[in-house]
Amino acid sequence: MPYIPQEQRDIIDPAIGPLVEAIKKATVYTGTAFKDVPPDGALNYTITRLLQGLLVPSTPSYLLLERATGLLECCKLEFYRRTAAPYENKKAKENGDVFEWQEGGQLK
């Protein structure tokens, strides 16, 4: 989970802004990304390089590869829970829910 102590955030956060700006400069300003769409390839590259540098040494093991994959899965789930799920809930209220529920929590 991304909930680390403030002392760790204070060390890491100053590097985030310049990294975001570097990714934007490498993509958005060269026309390789659509306006308001994250630069997927550059972000994938950055995440991969971070994993290589921090979790996967020159001689990988199943345990380290499994840890890296699990970390990515947890990031995906937390991102979905905190950003996509609220958006989906908002749209379901605006446009009508695709699921029709009966009393007792059963689908019709």
Order of alpha helices (4+ residues) and beta strands (2+ residues): alpha-alpha-alpha-alpha
